[in-house]
Amino acid sequence: MGIKDNEINELKRKIKNEEPKFNFDDVIWIYFQPIDNSFKEGIKCLKTNTFAEVEEKLYKKYNTLRNTNNNFTANATPILRFKTIEENKIKDQDIIILYKIE
């Protein structure tokens, strides 16, 4: 075996032994729905993501929402953007209500 083969085998061994970057139990789906029910969009995220990170994923799909002032609630509780999904007590399959402030 050559040097390249040894390097490849060493890299394969490292990849095989590497721990996952996150726990699959931390992956959840949350659903965004405006108060007018114009859409319902599911977004996959981690419990450790800040709400702002998940909100950005929504804006990538619905770019026009960037031009509005938006507030969100989960289970009738206001969401704090810079707290994590878990800190905001958002659970898997929760519906996040989007309020456009005029």
trRosetta pair geometry for C-beta under 8 A, 3 or more apart (Angstrom, degrees):
i j d omega theta_ij theta_ji phi_ij phi_ji
1 5 4.2 -117 -168 87 99 140
1 6 6.0 119 131 -52 119 81
1 9 7.9 -1 -176 -10 151 138
2 5 5.1 103 54 8 68 101
2 6 7.2 -126 104 -3 39 89
3 6 5.7 -56 -152 36 33 113
3 7 6.4 33 151 -19 67 106
4 7 5.6 -54 -148 37 33 112
4 8 6.3 34 153 -20 66 105
5 8 5.7 -52 -146 36 31 112
5 9 6.3 29 156 -16 64 107
6 9 5.8 -57 -147 40 29 110
6 10 6.2 31 154 -21 64 108
7 10 5.6 -54 -146 36 30 113
7 11 6.4 29 155 -17 64 105
8 11 5.8 -56 -149 37 30 109
8 12 6.3 31 152 -20 65 106
9 12 5.6 -51 -145 36 33 114
9 13 6.4 36 154 -21 64 104
10 13 5.7 -53 -150 34 31 113
10 14 6.6 31 151 -19 64 105
11 14 5.6 -53 -148 35 34 112
11 15 6.4 34 154 -19 66 105
12 15 5.8 -54 -147 37 31 111
12 16 6.2 32 155 -21 64 108
13 16 5.8 -55 -147 35 29 113
13 17 6.4 13 159 -6 64 112
14 17 6.2 -68 -147 45 27 101
14 18 6.3 45 153 -48 64 101
15 18 5.6 -41 -149 5 31 120
20 23 7.1 121 92 -84 125 35
20 24 7.5 -20 140 -38 165 81
22 26 5.4 -105 173 62 107 131
22 27 7.2 104 120 -52 129 89
22 46 5.9 -88 -153 -117 154 135
22 48 7.6 -146 -128 27 118 128
23 26 4.7 93 70 -8 86 105
24 27 5.7 -39 -162 14 51 115
26 46 5.0 22 137 -155 106 86
26 47 4.7 -108 -158 19 82 103
26 48 6.3 1 -177 -8 135 97
27 44 6.4 3 -173 -174 99 100
27 45 7.5 168 -148 90 59 26
27 46 6.1 -42 -94 -96 54 64
28 44 7.5 169 89 -149 33 57
28 45 6.4 -26 65 67 77 72
28 46 7.5 107 20 -132 80 19
28 47 6.2 74 -1 -63 121 80
28 85 7.0 -175 53 142 130 150
28 90 7.7 159 103 123 149 92
28 91 7.1 -141 -152 170 151 37
28 92 3.9 -128 -141 -94 105 78
28 93 7.6 -102 -174 -15 97 52
29 42 5.1 -3 -173 -169 113 109
29 43 7.1 150 -152 73 64 33
29 44 5.6 -35 -95 -94 73 64
29 45 7.9 123 -108 20 28 71
29 92 6.2 55 41 -158 66 76
29 93 6.1 39 78 -75 94 52
30 42 7.3 158 82 -148 30 60
30 43 5.9 -23 64 61 78 86
30 45 6.5 -23 14 27 107 118
30 54 6.8 28 52 -176 132 148
30 74 7.8 -47 -152 -110 127 128
30 85 7.2 -148 -36 -141 143 126
30 90 5.9 2 -102 167 138 127
30 92 7.7 -115 -68 -133 66 31
30 93 7.5 -88 -104 -25 44 3
30 94 5.4 -16 -129 65 90 85
30 95 7.7 159 -174 -99 72 20
30 96 5.7 46 160 -21 115 113
31 40 5.6 7 180 -179 115 92
31 41 6.7 156 -155 78 64 37
31 42 5.0 -31 -96 -91 81 67
31 43 7.6 156 -95 15 32 70
31 93 7.2 7 -7 -164 108 43
31 94 7.2 -163 32 98 78 41
31 95 4.8 -32 77 -110 105 66
31 96 6.6 176 85 19 45 75
32 39 7.8 17 101 102 89 95
32 40 7.2 169 82 -153 49 45
32 41 4.8 -13 55 60 98 93
32 43 6.7 32 -11 -3 106 115
32 58 5.4 62 -20 -117 166 134
32 72 7.9 -60 -127 -125 95 121
32 95 7.9 142 -100 -164 12 61
32 96 5.0 -29 -102 70 62 105
32 98 5.7 43 -175 -37 97 119
33 37 6.4 2 -180 -112 105 55
33 39 7.2 -152 -125 95 58 51
33 40 4.6 -3 -93 -107 100 80
33 41 7.7 172 -70 21 54 63
33 95 5.5 -12 15 -171 122 108
33 96 7.1 146 23 72 68 52
33 97 6.1 -35 76 -107 83 55
33 98 6.7 -172 88 12 30 92
34 37 6.7 -122 77 -33 76 17
34 38 5.3 -2 53 31 130 95
34 39 6.7 58 10 42 103 73
34 97 7.6 75 -151 -166 18 60
34 98 4.4 -50 -98 71 61 108
34 99 7.9 137 -152 -79 68 26
34 100 7.0 6 -145 -21 116 101
35 97 6.1 61 -76 -177 73 103
35 98 6.8 -124 -18 80 71 57
35 99 5.6 48 -30 -100 127 66
35 100 7.7 -127 25 14 109 77
37 40 7.6 -13 -154 -51 66 95
39 62 7.4 179 60 -85 155 138
40 95 7.7 -42 -143 -133 108 108
41 58 6.5 125 94 -128 140 88
41 61 6.2 156 -155 100 150 151
41 62 7.2 -133 -31 -27 162 122
43 54 5.9 130 115 -165 139 93
43 57 5.1 126 -152 108 134 131
43 58 6.2 -79 -53 -68 150 79
45 49 4.7 -86 -180 30 111 149
45 53 7.3 135 -141 103 123 103
45 54 4.7 -23 -86 -98 157 112
45 57 7.2 -158 -77 15 107 154
45 85 6.1 144 112 -55 127 151
46 49 4.8 120 60 -24 80 94
46 85 7.2 169 103 23 45 134
47 84 6.7 54 151 154 58 117
47 85 5.0 -122 -145 77 43 112
47 86 4.2 56 172 -53 100 105
48 84 5.5 -46 -151 -146 33 137
48 85 7.4 -27 6 32 13 97
48 86 6.8 1 -77 0 44 121
49 53 4.5 -118 -173 74 103 131
49 54 5.5 106 122 -45 134 94
49 84 6.4 126 76 -147 32 79
49 85 5.6 40 63 -19 82 111
50 53 4.9 105 58 -3 77 99
50 54 7.6 -151 96 2 47 84
50 81 7.0 45 158 154 105 57
50 82 5.6 -18 -160 -148 132 39
50 83 6.7 140 -141 84 80 17
50 84 5.7 -73 -94 -94 47 50
50 85 7.8 169 -151 -30 10 66
51 54 5.6 -59 -155 41 41 109
51 55 5.9 48 147 -26 72 106
51 72 7.3 -167 177 70 134 144
51 79 5.3 161 -140 163 164 119
51 80 6.9 140 21 89 140 44
51 81 5.0 -121 81 -139 109 39
51 82 7.3 -70 42 -34 90 16
51 83 6.4 27 -4 66 108 65
51 84 7.4 143 -30 -165 69 14
51 85 6.4 130 -77 -80 69 60
51 88 5.8 59 -58 -27 125 154
51 90 7.7 118 -95 -8 103 146
52 55 5.4 -49 -142 35 32 117
52 56 6.5 41 154 -25 62 100
52 81 4.5 65 -64 171 91 96
52 82 5.9 14 -18 -85 126 57
53 56 5.7 -49 -156 27 31 115
53 57 7.2 34 146 -19 60 98
54 57 5.5 -46 -158 28 41 114
54 58 6.9 44 144 -18 65 99
54 85 6.7 77 -26 -75 145 111
55 58 5.5 -51 -157 32 38 115
55 59 6.5 36 148 -18 68 105
55 70 7.9 167 -153 90 122 132
55 72 7.5 -136 -96 -24 113 149
55 81 6.6 -32 -5 -135 149 99
56 59 5.5 -53 -146 38 36 112
56 60 6.6 44 151 -27 64 98
57 60 5.7 -47 -153 26 34 115
57 61 7.1 23 152 -9 61 103
58 61 6.0 -65 -160 40 35 104
58 62 6.1 -24 162 34 74 105
58 65 6.8 -41 130 70 100 157
59 62 6.4 -74 -123 70 31 69
59 63 6.4 68 174 -110 68 41
59 65 5.5 -125 -109 76 74 107
59 66 5.2 84 -155 -66 119 91
60 63 7.3 12 -147 -73 19 78
62 65 4.6 52 115 -9 106 117
63 66 5.8 -30 -176 3 55 116
64 67 5.9 -50 -172 27 54 111
64 68 7.6 39 141 -11 71 106
65 68 5.7 -64 -157 38 49 108
65 70 6.3 17 -179 -48 101 145
65 98 7.7 -49 -138 -172 132 147
68 100 4.8 -37 169 -141 140 105
68 101 7.5 146 168 46 87 61
69 100 7.1 104 68 -166 57 59
69 101 4.2 -54 97 60 108 107
70 98 5.8 -27 -159 -163 117 94
70 99 6.7 139 -158 74 61 51
70 100 5.9 -34 -98 -101 74 55
70 101 7.0 -165 -86 5 20 86
71 78 6.9 -43 180 -137 110 98
71 79 7.9 155 179 45 66 86
71 98 7.8 142 77 -159 43 47
71 99 4.5 -20 65 64 91 108
71 101 6.1 70 -9 -41 103 110
72 78 7.5 107 83 -157 53 56
72 79 4.3 -25 93 35 102 128
72 96 5.2 -1 -169 176 116 107
72 97 6.7 151 -155 76 58 51
72 98 5.8 -22 -100 -100 81 57
72 99 7.1 -170 -78 19 30 81
73 76 6.0 10 163 -132 131 17
73 77 6.0 150 -160 66 87 31
73 78 5.6 -51 -100 -92 83 39
73 79 6.3 -169 -105 -16 25 87
73 96 7.2 160 76 -160 36 61
73 97 4.9 -12 58 55 90 104
73 99 7.2 44 -5 -14 99 115
74 77 6.0 -32 69 60 66 88
74 79 5.6 72 -3 -70 99 108
74 88 6.3 85 35 145 138 109
74 89 7.1 177 98 87 124 77
74 90 4.8 -61 -170 -98 171 91
74 94 5.3 35 -156 156 112 137
74 95 7.6 162 -130 83 71 42
74 96 5.3 -34 -81 -105 90 73
74 97 7.6 176 -78 15 38 76
75 89 7.2 -73 43 112 136 109
75 94 6.7 -62 -36 -146 95 121
77 88 7.8 165 106 -177 116 78
77 89 6.9 17 72 64 154 122
79 83 7.9 -145 -178 56 68 106
79 88 5.1 30 -138 -153 82 139
79 90 7.4 27 -113 -56 116 121
79 96 6.9 6 -38 -143 151 111
80 83 4.3 56 87 6 110 115
80 87 7.6 -61 64 114 115 110
80 88 6.2 -163 40 -93 77 101
83 87 3.9 -117 173 96 109 128
83 88 5.2 136 97 -52 116 86
84 87 4.5 97 50 7 79 102
84 88 6.9 -149 92 0 42 86
85 88 6.0 -64 -152 42 28 107
85 90 4.7 -81 -172 61 80 117
86 89 7.5 33 176 -77 36 30
86 90 7.4 -89 -74 49 22 74
90 94 5.0 -136 -161 51 77 152
90 96 7.2 -1 -127 -76 130 105
91 94 5.1 112 58 -42 66 113
